[in-house]
Amino acid sequence: MKKHIAQPTFLICDYETFGKNPALDKPVQFAAIRTDYYFNPVEKPTILFCRPSDDYLPEPEAVLLNEITPQQALQKGITEAEFTKKIHKILNKPNTCILGYNNIKFDDEIHRNIFYRNFYDPYGWSWKHGNSRWDLLNVMHACYALRPEGIQWPINEQGFPSFKLENLTDNNGITHINSHDAMNDVYATLELAKLIQKIQPKLFNYLYEHRTKQQIKKIINISKMKPLIHVSNILNFNKKNINYIIPIIWHPKNSNILIAYNVNSNIETLLNWNINTLHEQLSLNNTYPKQTEKNNTFNLIHINRCPILVPFNALRTSDIIRLQLNPNTCLKKAAILKNNQQNIYKKISLLYSNTNYTIPSISDHVDNKIYDNFFTTSDLVTMKTVHSTPPRKLSKLKINFIDNRLKSLLFYYKARNFPNTLNQTEHNNWKKYKKKIFNVSKLSIYTCKLQILLCIHRKNKTKINILNSLMEYLKKITNL
């Protein structure tokens, strides 16, 4: 008997959250709809609300934006454990391409962090069982740079194109009633994707086929230093988010990062730089290397984040003129680099090998330690025991995790989702923890913020009601 193979589908999804930090702030709403390749829905949409735990205060600005108060979330929502369980099941359907708008930098990070906090593999959903992820924001950047025809591009006050979802939908006649409701954002993303697929089908199909790192690697030729076209919002707006790059090496400490030379930078300076000068120019003093307008000699391209890379010859003559690019200059610089390949390779390899590849942390809480390390295969198997154990038995559960993070996470998992199951010792520890985080200084700052916002929005009844709800919630969970 033949095994049934799931048909490829898009899962378009979006979160509303109580803050901007995917690790330390909490999701409040999740919405998703599954479609076929042509964006026809094949399942009923999903809308879920998540209850906030009593060790967390929502960011007032976020609540003013999405207009979901913690009281509403408590009434409509489910525990984060159940919320995560449902999302994990939805995302892990085989042959699913998870699609959103700016999801690579935000929504996908929420997926990872809720799975991490709730004892699921934080990463498998995006690559196992034929699954992948894709970001329509990157597609829009590419469309504007490479094939802008057929889309009405909104312009902001600075005279640059706006890639905000609500602006693009408004300019192109797409209904988008509430731009900060997860389900409305999902439908808006769906319609915008459908529009691009209809107007620029060749570009759409190319980008879809090259969304995974395996496919992206096929067009990268480091040994021959073949130039490529790179589209990214990091690049200068005047250049339409586009530039020529020349691949140099793979990052010595992260094989998912391509280090490429930015053709707009001064090649003579690069050839004559010594390591100390490079460190100073790149501002890489023991921190995570980033590309900025000041530091633009190299593009650090994460091939597992759906970057837009296209072959050098993809541009039409009219595109080259419109984009003010100079392919001949690119080819000349590529030839120079090729003639100095070993020198450049050793220099850049040594530079990045000597750089401590760390991300500055704003908190040492275990919630913020997802990227400290990968979980072992053994721990990933053992984590399933947490889900198979009835909540009433969690306090007696004895698990020998290899990773100490999981031991800490288990305490927070029980206290946040099943507080009635805590034994007396755990209950006392939870009270001490909450007393520590809800200290006088933090509560004073939070109260002051609410009072300032009440003053700012004193003529807006809706916002006043929301802020008063937050003040009531603050008093309730801190027993003021």
C-alpha positions as CSV (number, residue, x, y, z in Angstrom):
1,M,0.0,0.0,0.0
2,K,1.4,3.4,-1.0
3,K,2.0,5.9,1.7
4,H,-0.1,9.1,1.3
5,I,2.1,12.1,0.6
6,A,0.6,15.4,1.8
7,Q,0.2,18.0,-1.0
8,P,2.4,21.1,-0.7
9,T,0.5,24.0,1.0
10,F,1.1,27.5,2.3
11,L,0.3,28.2,5.9
12,I,-0.1,32.0,6.1
13,C,0.1,33.0,9.8
14,D,0.6,36.0,12.1
15,Y,0.9,36.8,15.7
16,E,-0.3,39.7,17.9
17,T,1.9,40.1,21.0
18,F,2.1,42.0,24.2
19,G,5.6,43.4,23.3
20,K,8.4,43.5,20.7
21,N,10.8,40.9,22.2
22,P,10.0,37.4,21.0
23,A,11.8,35.8,23.9
24,L,10.7,37.9,26.9
25,D,7.3,39.2,25.7
26,K,4.3,37.0,25.2
27,P,2.0,36.2,22.3
28,V,-1.7,37.1,22.7
29,Q,-3.2,36.0,19.4
30,F,-2.4,33.6,16.6
31,A,-4.1,33.4,13.3
32,A,-3.5,31.2,10.3
33,I,-5.0,29.9,7.1
34,R,-3.8,27.0,4.9
35,T,-3.9,27.4,1.1
36,D,-2.9,25.7,-2.0
37,Y,-0.1,27.1,-4.3
38,Y,-2.5,29.6,-5.8
39,F,-3.6,30.8,-2.4
40,N,-7.0,29.2,-2.5
41,P,-8.0,28.2,1.1
42,V,-8.1,24.5,1.7
43,E,-8.9,24.5,5.4
44,K,-10.9,26.7,7.8
45,P,-8.9,29.5,9.3
46,T,-7.5,29.2,12.8
47,I,-7.7,31.9,15.5
48,L,-6.3,31.3,19.0
49,F,-5.9,33.5,22.0
50,C,-3.2,33.0,24.7
51,R,-3.7,33.8,28.4
52,P,-0.9,35.8,29.9
53,S,0.9,34.2,32.9
54,D,0.8,36.1,36.2
55,D,4.6,36.8,36.2
56,Y,4.3,39.1,33.2
57,L,3.1,42.7,32.5
58,P,2.1,43.6,28.9
59,E,3.8,46.5,27.2
60,P,1.2,49.3,27.2
61,E,2.2,50.5,23.7
62,A,1.6,47.0,22.3
63,V,-1.9,46.8,23.9
64,L,-2.8,50.2,22.5
65,L,-1.8,49.0,19.1
66,N,-3.7,45.6,19.0
67,E,-6.4,46.6,21.4
68,I,-6.4,43.2,23.1
69,T,-6.3,43.7,26.9
70,P,-5.0,41.0,29.3
71,Q,-8.5,40.7,30.7
72,Q,-9.8,39.8,27.2
73,A,-7.0,37.4,26.7
74,L,-7.8,35.7,30.0
75,Q,-11.4,35.4,29.0
76,K,-10.9,34.2,25.4
77,G,-7.6,32.4,25.7
78,I,-6.0,29.1,26.6
79,T,-2.8,28.5,28.5
80,E,0.5,29.0,26.6
81,A,1.0,25.2,26.9
82,E,-2.2,24.4,25.1
83,F,-1.8,27.4,22.7
84,T,1.7,26.1,21.8
85,K,0.5,22.5,21.4
86,K,-2.2,23.6,18.8
87,I,0.3,25.8,16.9
88,H,2.9,23.0,16.9
89,K,0.4,20.6,15.3
90,I,-0.6,23.1,12.7
91,L,2.9,24.0,11.7
92,N,4.2,20.5,11.5
93,K,1.9,19.2,8.8
94,P,4.2,17.7,6.1
95,N,5.1,19.8,3.0
96,T,4.0,23.1,4.6
97,C,5.6,26.4,3.6
98,I,5.1,28.8,6.5
99,L,4.6,32.2,5.1
100,G,4.1,35.6,6.8
101,Y,5.0,39.3,6.5
102,N,8.2,40.1,8.2
103,N,7.9,36.6,9.8
104,I,11.6,35.8,9.5
105,K,12.6,38.5,12.0
106,F,9.5,38.4,14.2
107,D,6.8,35.7,13.9
108,D,9.2,32.8,13.3
109,E,11.1,33.9,16.4
110,I,7.9,33.6,18.4
111,H,7.4,30.1,17.0
112,R,10.9,29.2,18.1
113,N,10.5,30.7,21.6
114,I,7.1,29.3,22.5
115,F,8.3,25.9,21.4
116,Y,11.5,26.3,23.4
117,R,9.5,27.4,26.5
118,N,7.0,24.5,26.1
119,F,9.3,21.6,25.4
120,Y,9.1,21.2,21.7
121,D,11.9,21.2,19.1
122,P,12.3,25.0,18.4
123,Y,13.5,24.5,14.8
124,G,12.1,21.3,13.3
125,W,8.8,22.8,12.2
126,S,10.7,24.9,9.5
127,W,12.6,22.1,7.8
128,K,11.5,18.6,8.7
129,H,9.0,16.6,6.7
130,G,9.4,18.7,3.6
131,N,8.6,21.9,5.4
132,S,10.1,25.4,4.7
133,R,9.5,29.0,5.5
134,W,9.2,32.1,3.4
135,D,8.8,35.8,4.0
136,L,6.5,38.0,1.7
137,L,8.3,41.1,2.9
138,N,11.5,39.9,1.2
139,V,9.5,39.1,-1.9
140,M,8.1,42.7,-1.9
141,H,11.6,44.1,-1.7
142,A,12.7,42.0,-4.6
143,C,9.6,42.9,-6.7
144,Y,10.2,46.6,-6.1
145,A,13.8,46.3,-7.1
146,L,13.6,43.8,-10.0
147,R,10.1,43.9,-11.4
148,P,8.2,46.9,-10.1
149,E,5.6,47.0,-12.9
150,G,2.0,46.3,-11.9
151,I,2.2,47.3,-8.2
152,Q,1.2,50.7,-6.8
153,W,4.1,51.5,-4.5
154,P,3.3,53.8,-1.6
155,I,5.8,56.5,-0.8
156,N,6.5,57.7,2.7
157,E,7.1,61.2,4.0
158,Q,10.8,60.9,3.3
159,G,10.2,60.1,-0.3
160,F,11.1,56.4,-0.1
161,P,8.9,53.4,-0.7
162,S,6.9,52.1,2.2
163,F,6.8,48.4,2.7
164,K,4.3,48.4,5.5
165,L,1.6,45.8,4.9
166,E,-1.2,48.3,5.6
167,N,0.2,50.8,3.1
168,L,0.7,48.3,0.3
169,T,-2.8,46.8,0.7
170,D,-4.4,50.3,0.8
171,N,-2.5,51.4,-2.4
172,N,-3.4,48.3,-4.3
173,G,-7.1,48.0,-3.4
174,I,-6.8,45.2,-0.9
175,T,-9.3,45.2,1.9
176,H,-7.5,45.5,5.3
177,I,-9.9,46.7,7.9
178,N,-7.8,46.3,11.1
179,S,-4.1,46.2,10.4
180,H,-3.3,44.9,13.9
181,D,-5.6,42.0,14.1
182,A,-3.8,38.7,13.4
183,M,-6.6,37.3,11.1
184,N,-7.0,40.5,9.1
185,D,-3.2,40.6,8.6
186,V,-3.3,37.0,7.4
187,Y,-5.9,37.7,4.8
188,A,-4.1,40.9,3.7
189,T,-0.9,38.9,3.3
190,L,-2.7,36.2,1.3
191,E,-4.2,38.8,-1.1
192,L,-0.9,40.6,-1.6
193,A,0.9,37.3,-2.3
194,K,-1.8,36.4,-4.8
195,L,-1.4,39.8,-6.5
196,I,2.4,39.3,-6.9
197,Q,1.9,35.8,-8.2
198,K,-0.6,37.1,-10.8
199,I,1.4,40.1,-11.9
200,Q,4.9,38.8,-11.8
201,P,4.6,35.0,-12.0
202,K,8.2,34.3,-13.2
203,L,9.8,36.3,-10.4
204,F,7.4,34.8,-7.8
205,N,8.1,31.3,-8.9
206,Y,11.9,31.9,-8.9
207,L,11.9,33.3,-5.4
208,Y,9.6,30.5,-4.2
209,E,12.0,27.9,-5.7
210,H,15.0,29.6,-4.0
211,R,13.5,30.1,-0.6
212,T,15.6,27.3,1.0
213,K,19.3,27.4,1.8
214,Q,19.8,24.2,-0.3
215,Q,18.6,26.0,-3.4
216,I,20.3,29.2,-2.6
217,K,23.6,27.4,-2.3
218,K,23.3,26.2,-5.9
219,I,23.7,29.7,-7.3
220,I,26.6,30.6,-5.0
221,N,30.0,29.9,-6.5
222,I,32.8,30.9,-4.1
223,S,35.7,29.3,-5.9
224,K,35.0,31.3,-9.1
225,M,33.8,34.4,-7.1
226,K,30.8,34.7,-9.5
227,P,29.0,38.0,-8.8
228,L,25.4,37.9,-7.7
229,I,22.6,40.4,-7.2
230,H,21.6,40.9,-3.6
231,V,18.3,42.5,-2.6
232,S,17.9,43.5,1.1
233,N,16.3,46.3,3.1
234,I,19.7,46.7,4.8
235,L,21.0,48.2,1.5
236,N,20.5,51.9,0.6
237,F,17.0,53.0,-0.4
238,N,18.5,55.1,-3.2
239,K,19.8,51.8,-4.7
240,K,16.3,50.3,-4.5
241,N,17.5,47.8,-1.8
242,I,19.7,46.2,-4.4
243,N,23.4,45.8,-5.1
244,Y,26.0,43.5,-6.7
245,I,28.0,41.3,-4.4
246,I,30.9,38.9,-4.8
247,P,30.9,35.8,-2.7
248,I,34.2,35.4,-0.7
249,I,33.9,32.6,1.9
250,W,31.5,30.9,4.3
251,H,31.7,32.3,7.8
252,P,34.2,30.1,9.7
253,K,31.9,30.0,12.8
254,N,28.5,29.7,11.1
255,S,28.1,27.8,7.9
256,N,24.7,29.5,7.3
257,I,26.4,32.8,6.7
258,L,27.9,33.9,3.4
259,I,30.5,36.6,3.6
260,A,30.3,38.6,0.4
261,Y,32.1,41.7,-0.8
262,N,29.9,44.7,-1.4
263,V,30.9,46.1,-4.8
264,N,30.1,49.7,-3.8
265,S,32.9,49.7,-1.3
266,N,36.5,50.6,-2.0
267,I,38.4,47.6,-3.2
268,E,41.9,49.1,-2.8
269,T,41.2,49.7,0.8
270,L,40.2,46.1,1.3
271,L,43.3,44.8,-0.4
272,N,45.6,47.0,1.7
273,W,43.8,46.5,5.1
274,N,45.5,44.6,7.9
275,I,43.6,42.6,10.4
276,N,43.7,45.3,13.1
277,T,42.4,47.9,10.7
278,L,39.6,45.6,9.6
279,H,38.5,45.0,13.2
280,E,38.3,48.7,13.7
281,Q,36.5,49.4,10.5
282,L,33.9,46.7,11.0
283,S,33.3,47.4,14.7
284,L,33.5,43.7,15.5
285,N,34.9,44.0,19.0
286,N,33.6,40.8,20.6
287,T,30.0,41.3,19.4
288,Y,27.7,39.8,16.8
289,P,28.8,41.1,13.4
290,K,26.2,43.3,11.8
291,Q,26.1,45.2,8.5
292,T,25.3,48.9,8.8
293,E,25.6,51.9,6.4
294,K,28.9,52.7,8.1
295,N,30.1,49.1,7.9
296,N,29.3,48.1,4.3
297,T,32.5,46.4,3.0
298,F,31.0,43.0,3.5
299,N,27.4,41.6,3.3
300,L,26.8,38.9,5.9
301,I,24.0,36.9,4.2
302,H,22.1,34.3,6.3
303,I,21.1,31.7,3.7
304,N,18.7,30.1,6.2
305,R,16.6,33.4,6.4
306,C,15.3,33.4,2.8
307,P,17.6,36.1,1.4
308,I,17.1,37.4,-2.1
309,L,20.0,36.4,-4.3
310,V,19.6,36.3,-8.1
311,P,22.1,35.6,-10.9
312,F,24.3,38.4,-12.2
313,N,22.7,38.4,-15.7
314,A,19.0,38.5,-14.4
315,L,18.7,42.3,-14.9
316,R,17.5,43.7,-18.2
317,T,19.2,46.7,-19.7
318,S,16.3,48.9,-18.7
319,D,16.6,47.6,-15.1
320,I,20.3,48.4,-14.9
321,I,19.7,52.0,-16.1
322,R,16.7,52.4,-13.7
323,L,18.7,51.1,-10.8
324,Q,21.8,53.0,-11.6
325,L,24.0,49.9,-11.4
326,N,27.3,49.4,-13.2
327,P,27.8,45.7,-14.1
328,N,31.2,46.5,-15.8
329,T,32.6,47.9,-12.5
330,C,31.3,44.8,-10.8
331,L,33.1,42.4,-13.2
332,K,36.4,44.4,-13.0
333,K,36.3,44.2,-9.2
334,A,35.5,40.5,-9.3
335,A,38.5,39.9,-11.5
336,I,40.7,41.8,-9.1
337,L,39.4,39.8,-6.1
338,K,39.9,36.6,-8.1
339,N,43.6,37.5,-8.7
340,N,44.0,38.1,-5.0
341,Q,41.7,35.3,-3.9
342,Q,44.0,33.5,-1.5
343,N,45.1,36.7,0.2
344,I,41.5,37.9,0.6
345,Y,40.4,34.5,1.8
346,K,43.0,34.2,4.5
347,K,42.5,37.8,5.6
348,I,38.7,37.5,6.0
349,S,38.8,34.0,7.4
350,L,41.3,35.1,10.1
351,L,39.2,38.2,10.8
352,Y,36.0,36.3,11.5
353,S,37.7,33.4,13.1
354,N,39.1,35.8,15.7
355,T,35.7,37.4,16.3
356,N,33.6,36.1,19.2
357,Y,30.3,35.2,17.7
358,T,28.0,36.3,20.4
359,I,24.7,38.2,20.6
360,P,24.5,40.8,23.4
361,S,21.8,39.8,25.9
362,I,19.4,42.1,27.7
363,S,18.5,39.4,30.3
364,D,20.0,36.3,31.8
365,H,16.6,34.7,32.4
366,V,16.3,31.1,31.0
367,D,13.5,32.4,28.7
368,N,16.2,34.4,26.9
369,K,18.6,31.6,26.3
370,I,17.2,29.7,23.3
371,Y,20.3,30.5,21.3
372,D,22.8,29.4,23.9
373,N,23.0,26.0,22.3
374,F,21.0,23.3,20.4
375,F,19.2,20.7,22.5
376,T,20.7,17.2,22.2
377,T,18.8,14.4,20.4
378,S,18.4,12.7,23.8
379,D,16.8,15.8,25.4
380,L,14.5,16.3,22.4
381,V,13.2,12.7,23.0
382,T,13.0,13.2,26.8
383,M,11.1,16.5,26.4
384,K,8.1,14.5,25.1
385,T,7.7,13.1,28.6
386,V,6.5,16.5,29.8
387,H,3.6,16.4,27.3
388,S,2.6,12.9,28.0
389,T,2.5,13.5,31.8
390,P,-0.9,14.6,33.2
391,P,-0.6,18.1,34.7
392,R,-1.6,16.8,38.2
393,K,1.6,14.6,38.2
394,L,4.0,17.2,36.9
395,S,5.2,18.2,40.4
396,K,6.4,14.6,41.0
397,L,8.0,14.3,37.6
398,K,11.7,13.4,37.8
399,I,13.5,13.9,34.5
400,N,17.3,13.8,33.9
401,F,17.8,16.4,31.3
402,I,21.3,16.9,29.9
403,D,20.7,20.6,29.3
404,N,20.3,22.6,32.5
405,R,18.1,25.1,30.7
406,L,15.4,22.5,30.5
407,K,15.5,21.9,34.3
408,S,14.8,25.6,34.8
409,L,12.2,25.8,32.1
410,L,10.2,23.0,33.7
411,F,9.6,25.0,36.8
412,Y,8.3,28.0,34.8
413,Y,6.3,25.7,32.6
414,K,4.5,24.3,35.6
415,A,4.1,27.6,37.4
416,R,2.8,29.5,34.4
417,N,0.4,26.9,33.0
418,F,-0.6,24.7,35.9
419,P,0.0,26.7,39.1
420,N,-2.4,24.5,41.1
421,T,0.0,21.5,40.6
422,L,2.9,23.2,42.4
423,N,4.0,21.6,45.6
424,Q,4.6,23.8,48.6
425,T,8.3,24.3,47.9
426,E,7.6,25.2,44.3
427,H,4.8,27.5,45.3
428,N,7.1,29.4,47.7
429,N,9.8,29.7,45.1
430,W,7.2,31.1,42.6
431,K,6.1,33.7,45.1
432,K,9.7,34.7,45.7
433,Y,10.4,34.9,42.0
434,K,7.3,37.2,41.4
435,K,8.3,39.4,44.3
436,K,11.7,39.8,42.8
437,I,10.5,40.7,39.2
438,F,7.7,42.9,40.5
439,N,10.0,45.0,42.5
440,V,9.3,48.6,43.6
441,S,11.4,50.1,40.8
442,K,9.8,48.1,38.0
443,L,6.2,48.8,39.3
444,S,7.0,52.5,39.6
445,I,8.3,52.7,36.1
446,Y,5.3,50.8,34.7
447,T,2.8,52.9,36.6
448,C,4.5,56.1,35.5
449,K,4.4,54.9,31.8
450,L,0.7,54.3,32.1
451,Q,0.1,57.7,33.6
452,I,2.1,59.4,30.9
453,L,0.1,57.5,28.2
454,L,-3.2,58.4,29.9
455,C,-2.2,62.1,29.7
456,I,-1.1,61.8,26.0
457,H,-4.3,60.0,25.0
458,R,-6.7,61.8,27.4
459,K,-9.1,62.7,24.5
460,N,-9.2,59.2,23.1
461,K,-11.9,57.2,25.0
462,T,-10.9,53.8,23.6
463,K,-7.2,54.2,24.6
464,I,-8.2,55.6,28.0
465,N,-10.3,52.5,28.6
466,I,-7.4,50.2,27.5
467,L,-4.9,52.0,29.8
468,N,-7.3,51.8,32.7
469,S,-7.7,48.1,32.1
470,L,-3.9,47.8,32.3
471,M,-3.9,49.7,35.6
472,E,-6.5,47.3,37.0
473,Y,-4.6,44.3,35.7
474,L,-1.4,45.6,37.3
475,K,-3.1,45.9,40.7
476,K,-4.7,42.5,40.4
477,I,-1.5,40.4,39.7
478,T,0.7,42.4,42.0
479,N,-1.8,42.7,44.8
480,L,-1.5,46.4,45.1
